[in-house]
């Protein structure tokens, strides 16, 4: 008669798979009717995966990203990474032009399914610039040889 007993490794694998499915369901419920998942919520979900579901960080992130992709939910961390790369690429001498800043804000809103207002998107882009130690570029006019006083006012008016 064949032996149908499971080994310890089989039971462990089944348990891990059950935990992964339960965490996926937990993420799905948490993200119901949402188009955008803020970084704080991502952190809460990842902590729950590690402490409550016994997953490691990479597994938890994989499940979270998979569910977000399946349900067309945008993650703030991914949007910020894309905007950070855009700003770094467009900056000259660690300075970002106003046109590029506004493009980054439009990009950010698009990446998070318009989950924020234009003002909030600009605030987030400014936070990214501060974190990456990027500065706004001064406005210069071709017929004026010196920088215009207050040429960074557009940036300074954005409150973070």
SERO-4910 file (N, C-alpha, C, O; in steps of 0.05 Angstrom, whole numbers):
BEGIN
 pado doro    nc1    nc2    nc3   cac1   cac2   cac3    cc1    cc2    cc3    oc1    oc2    oc3
  Unk    A     17    -24      0      0      0      0     18     25      0     37     27     16
  Unk    A     12     45    -18     29     68    -19     27     86      6      6     87     19
  Unk    A     49     99     12     50    117     35     41    145     27     55    158     11
  Unk    A     19    155     37      8    181     30     15    202     51      3    224     50
  Unk    A     33    197     68     40    216     89     57    238     77     72    233     58
  Unk    A     55    262     88     70    285     79     95    288     96     95    284    120
  Unk    A    117    296     83    141    301     98    139    329    111    121    344    105
  Unk    A    157    334    129    158    360    143    161    383    123    149    404    126
  Unk    A    178    379    103    183    400     83    157    405     66    152    427     58
  Unk    A    142    383     60    117    386     45     97    402     61     83    420     51
  Unk    A     95    396     87     76    411    104     84    440    106     67    458    106
  Unk    A    110    445    109    121    472    110    114    488     85    106    511     86
  Unk    A    118    475     62    112    488     36     83    494     33     75    516     24
  Unk    A     66    476     41     37    480     41     29    503     59     11    519     52
  Unk    A     41    505     82     36    526    101     44    553     89     29    573     92
  Unk    A     68    554     77     77    579     65     58    588     42     52    612     40
  Unk    A     49    569     26     31    576      4      4    586     15     -8    604      4
  Unk    A     -6    573     37    -31    582     49    -28    611     60    -45    627     56
  Unk    A     -5    616     73      1    643     83      2    664     61     -8    686     63
  Unk    A     14    656     38     17    674     15    -11    681      4    -17    704     -1
  Unk    A    -28    661      2    -55    665     -8    -72    682     11    -87    700      3
  Unk    A    -68    677     37    -83    693     57    -74    723     56    -90    741     58
  Unk    A    -47    727     53    -37    754     51    -48    767     26    -55    791     26
  Unk    A    -48    753      4    -59    764    -21    -88    772    -18    -96    793    -27
  Unk    A   -104    756     -4   -132    763      2   -133    788     20   -150    805     16
  Unk    A   -115    789     39   -114    812     58   -108    838     42   -121    858     47
  Unk    A    -89    837     24    -82    860      8   -105    867    -10   -112    891    -13
  Unk    A   -118    848    -22   -141    853    -40   -163    867    -25   -175    886    -35
  Unk    A   -169    858     -1   -190    871     15   -182    899     23   -198    918     23
  Unk    A   -157    903     30   -147    929     38   -148    949     15   -153    973     20
  Unk    A   -145    939     -9   -143    957    -32   -169    959    -48   -170    971    -69
  Unk    A   -191    948    -37   -216    949    -51   -225    978    -56   -223    995    -38
  Unk    A   -234    983    -80   -243   1009    -89   -222   1031    -86   -229   1054    -82
  Unk    A   -197   1024    -90   -176   1044    -89   -160   1043   -115   -157   1022   -127
  Unk    A   -151   1067   -123   -135   1068   -148   -106   1073   -141    -88   1071   -158
  Unk    A   -101   1081   -116    -74   1089   -107    -69   1080    -79    -87   1082    -62
  Unk    A    -46   1069    -74    -39   1060    -47    -15   1076    -36      7   1073    -46
  Unk    A    -20   1094    -17      2   1110     -6     24   1093      7     19   1070     15
  Unk    A     47   1105     10     71   1091     21     65   1081     49     74   1059     57
  Unk    A     51   1096     66     44   1088     93     28   1062     93     33   1044    109
  Unk    A      9   1060     75     -7   1036     73     10   1012     63      6    990     73
  Unk    A     28   1018     45     46    997     35     62    986     59     65    961     62
  Unk    A     72   1004     76     88    996     99     72    979    118     81    959    128
  Unk    A     47    988    124     29    973    142     25    944    131     26    925    146
  Unk    A     20    942    105     15    916     93     40    899     94     38    875    100
  Unk    A     63    910     89     88    894     90     94    885    118    103    862    122
  Unk    A     89    902    138     93    894    165     75    871    173     83    853    187
  Unk    A     50    873    164     31    852    170     40    826    157     37    804    169
  Unk    A     50    827    133     59    803    119     82    789    135     83    765    137
  Unk    A    100    806    145    123    795    159    115    784    187    123    762    194
  Unk    A     99    800    201     93    791    229     69    772    230     71    753    246
  Unk    A     49    776    215     25    759    217     24    735    199     12    715    205
  Unk    A     37    738    176     36    716    156     62    702    152     64    683    136
  Unk    A     83    709    167    108    695    167    124    696    141    139    678    135
  Unk    A    120    718    126    133    720    100    158    737    104    160    753    123
  Unk    A    177    735     86    200    753     86    193    777     69    173    777     55
  Unk    A    210    798     70    204    823     57    201    820     27    183    831     15
  Unk    A    218    804     14    217    801    -15    191    786    -23    179    794    -43
  Unk    A    184    766     -8    158    752    -15    135    771    -12    117    772    -29
  Unk    A    135    786     10    113    805     15    111    826     -7     89    832    -16
  Unk    A    134    837    -15    133    857    -36    124    845    -62    109    858    -77
  Unk    A    132    821    -68    124    807    -92     93    804    -93     81    809   -114
  Unk    A     82    795    -71     53    791    -70     39    818    -72     20    821    -87
  Unk    A     49    838    -58     37    865    -58     37    877    -86     17    887    -96
  Unk    A     60    875   -100     63    886   -127     45    870   -146     34    882   -164
  Unk    A     44    844   -143     27    827   -160     -3    835   -158    -16    838   -178
  Unk    A    -12    837   -133    -40    845   -129    -46    873   -140    -66    878   -153
  Unk    A    -27    891   -134    -31    919   -145    -32    919   -175    -48    933   -187
  Unk    A    -15    903   -188    -15    901   -217    -41    889   -227    -53    899   -246
  Unk    A    -50    867   -215    -75    854   -223    -99    872   -221   -117    871   -238
  Unk    A   -100    888   -200   -123    905   -194   -120    933   -204   -136    951   -199
  Unk    A    -98    938   -219    -92    965   -230    -91    986   -208   -102   1008   -211
  Unk    A    -78    979   -186    -74    998   -164    -45   1007   -165    -27    991   -168
  Unk    A    -41   1033   -164    -14   1044   -166     -3   1047   -138    -16   1056   -119
  Unk    A     23   1041   -135     37   1043   -110     53   1069   -110     67   1075   -129
  Unk    A     51   1084    -88     66   1109    -86     96   1105    -89    110   1121   -101
  Unk    A    106   1083    -77    135   1078    -78    145   1075   -107    166   1085   -114
  Unk    A    129   1062   -124    137   1058   -152    136   1085   -167    153   1091   -183
  Unk    A    115   1100   -162    112   1126   -175    135   1145   -167    146   1158   -184
  Unk    A    142   1145   -142    163   1162   -132    190   1154   -145    206   1171   -153
  Unk    A    195   1128   -148    219   1119   -160    221   1128   -189    242   1136   -198
  Unk    A    199   1126   -204    199   1134   -232    203   1164   -234    218   1173   -252
  Unk    A    190   1180   -217    193   1209   -218    222   1217   -210    234   1235   -222
  Unk    A    233   1203   -190    260   1209   -181    280   1204   -205    297   1221   -209
  Unk    A    277   1182   -219    294   1177   -242    291   1198   -263    310   1206   -275
  Unk    A    266   1206   -269    261   1227   -288    275   1253   -281    288   1265   -298
  Unk    A    272   1261   -256    284   1287   -247    314   1285   -248    327   1304   -257
  Unk    A    326   1263   -240    355   1260   -241    365   1261   -269    386   1273   -275
  Unk    A    350   1249   -287    358   1249   -316    356   1277   -328    373   1285   -344
  Unk    A    335   1292   -321    331   1319   -333    347   1341   -319    351   1362   -331
  Unk    A    356   1336   -295    371   1357   -280    398   1362   -293    412   1343   -301
  Unk    A    405   1387   -294    432   1395   -302    445   1408   -279    436   1428   -268
  Unk    A    468   1397   -271    483   1407   -248    465   1407   -223    465   1426   -208
  Unk    A    450   1386   -219    432   1382   -196    410   1403   -195    399   1408   -173
  Unk    A    403   1416   -218    382   1436   -218    361   1428   -238    367   1419   -260
  Unk    A    336   1432   -230    313   1423   -246    298   1448   -257    292   1466   -241
  Unk    A    293   1449   -282    278   1471   -295    249   1469   -287    238   1447   -281
  Unk    A    236   1492   -287    207   1493   -280    191   1475   -299    172   1461   -290
  Unk    A    197   1475   -324    183   1458   -344    186   1429   -337    166   1414   -338
  Unk    A    210   1420   -329    214   1392   -321    200   1385   -295    189   1363   -292
  Unk    A    199   1405   -277    185   1401   -251    155   1396   -257    144   1377   -246
  Unk    A    144   1413   -273    115   1410   -280    110   1384   -294     89   1371   -290
  Unk    A    128   1376   -312    125   1350   -326    126   1327   -306    112   1308   -308
  Unk    A    144   1329   -286    146   1309   -265    121   1307   -249    112   1285   -242
  Unk    A    108   1330   -243     83   1330   -228     61   1317   -244     45   1301   -234
  Unk    A     60   1323   -271     40   1310   -288     45   1280   -289     26   1263   -289
  Unk    A     70   1272   -292     78   1244   -293     69   1230   -267     58   1208   -267
  Unk    A     75   1243   -244     68   1231   -218     38   1226   -216     29   1204   -208
  Unk    A     22   1246   -224     -8   1242   -223    -16   1219   -241    -34   1203   -234
  Unk    A     -4   1217   -265    -11   1196   -283     -3   1168   -272    -18   1149   -275
  Unk    A     20   1167   -259     29   1142   -248     12   1131   -225     11   1107   -220
  Unk    A     -2   1150   -212    -19   1141   -190    -48   1143   -197    -65   1146   -179
  Unk    A    -54   1142   -222    -82   1142   -232    -97   1167   -223   -120   1165   -215
  Unk    A    -84   1190   -224    -96   1216   -216   -108   1215   -188   -129   1226   -182
  Unk    A    -94   1200   -169   -103   1198   -142    -98   1222   -125   -108   1223   -102
  Unk    A    -84   1242   -135    -79   1267   -121    -86   1291   -138    -88   1288   -163
  Unk    A    -89   1314   -125    -94   1338   -141    -67   1348   -152    -46   1337   -145
  Unk    A    -68   1367   -170    -43   1378   -182    -26   1390   -160     -1   1386   -160
  Unk    A    -38   1404   -141    -23   1416   -119     -9   1395   -102     14   1398    -95
  Unk    A    -23   1373    -95    -11   1352    -80     11   1338    -95     31   1330    -83
  Unk    A      8   1335   -121     29   1322   -137     54   1340   -137     76   1329   -135
  Unk    A     50   1366   -139     73   1384   -139     87   1383   -112    112   1385   -110
  Unk    A     72   1381    -90     84   1378    -64    100   1353    -62    122   1353    -50
  Unk    A     90   1331    -73    105   1306    -72    130   1308    -89    151   1298    -80
  Unk    A    129   1320   -112    153   1323   -128    173   1341   -114    197   1335   -115
  Unk    A    164   1361   -100    183   1378    -85    196   1362    -63    220   1365    -58
  Unk    A    181   1345    -49    192   1327    -28    214   1309    -40    235   1305    -28
  Unk    A    208   1299    -64    228   1281    -78    253   1297    -84    275   1288    -80
  Unk    A    249   1322    -94    273   1339   -100    289   1345    -75    314   1344    -76
  Unk    A    276   1350    -53    290   1356    -28    305   1332    -19    329   1334    -12
  Unk    A    292   1309    -20    305   1284    -12    329   1277    -29    350   1267    -20
  Unk    A    327   1283    -55    349   1277    -74    369   1300    -76    388   1299    -92
  Unk    A    365   1321    -60    383   1345    -60    385   1358    -88    406   1366    -96
  Unk    A    362   1360   -101    360   1375   -126    348   1402   -120    332   1405   -102
  Unk    A    356   1421   -136    347   1449   -132    333   1458   -157    337   1448   -179
  Unk    A    316   1479   -154    303   1490   -177    323   1507   -193    340   1521   -181
  Unk    A    320   1507   -219    338   1524   -235    325   1552   -237    301   1555   -239
  Unk    A    342   1571   -236    332   1599   -238    323   1604   -267    333   1593   -286
  Unk    A    303   1622   -269    293   1630   -295    312   1652   -305    319   1670   -291
  Unk    A    321   1649   -330    338   1669   -343    325   1677   -369    315   1660   -384
  Unk    A    326   1703   -374    317   1713   -400    341   1718   -417    362   1727   -407
  Unk    A    339   1714   -443    362   1716   -461    373   1745   -462    397   1748   -465
  Unk    A    356   1765   -459    365   1792   -460    374   1804   -434    383   1827   -432
  Unk    A    372   1789   -412    380   1798   -386    405   1781   -378    402   1756   -374
  Unk    A    428   1793   -375    452   1777   -370    454   1764   -342    468   1745   -338
  Unk    A    439   1775   -322    440   1764   -295    415   1750   -288    394   1755   -300
  Unk    A    415   1732   -268    391   1719   -259    370   1739   -249    377   1760   -238
  Unk    A    346   1733   -253    324   1751   -245    319   1747   -215    316   1724   -207
  Unk    A    317   1768   -199    310   1765   -171    283   1751   -168    264   1758   -182
  Unk    A    281   1733   -150    256   1718   -145    250   1698   -167    227   1690   -170
  Unk    A    271   1689   -182    267   1671   -204    260   1643   -195    253   1626   -212
  Unk    A    262   1637   -170    254   1611   -159    228   1612   -143    221   1594   -129
  Unk    A    214   1634   -146    190   1639   -131    169   1617   -136    155   1609   -117
  Unk    A    167   1608   -160    148   1586   -167    152   1562   -149    133   1548   -141
  Unk    A    178   1556   -143    185   1533   -127    180   1538    -97    170   1521    -83
  Unk    A    188   1562    -89    185   1569    -60    156   1571    -51    151   1568    -28
  Unk    A    138   1576    -70    109   1578    -63     96   1551    -57     75   1550    -46
  Unk    A    110   1530    -65     99   1503    -60    105   1495    -32    129   1492    -25
  Unk    A     85   1492    -15     89   1485     13     89   1455     17     72   1440      7
  Unk    A    110   1446     32    111   1417     39    111   1413     69    112   1391     78
***
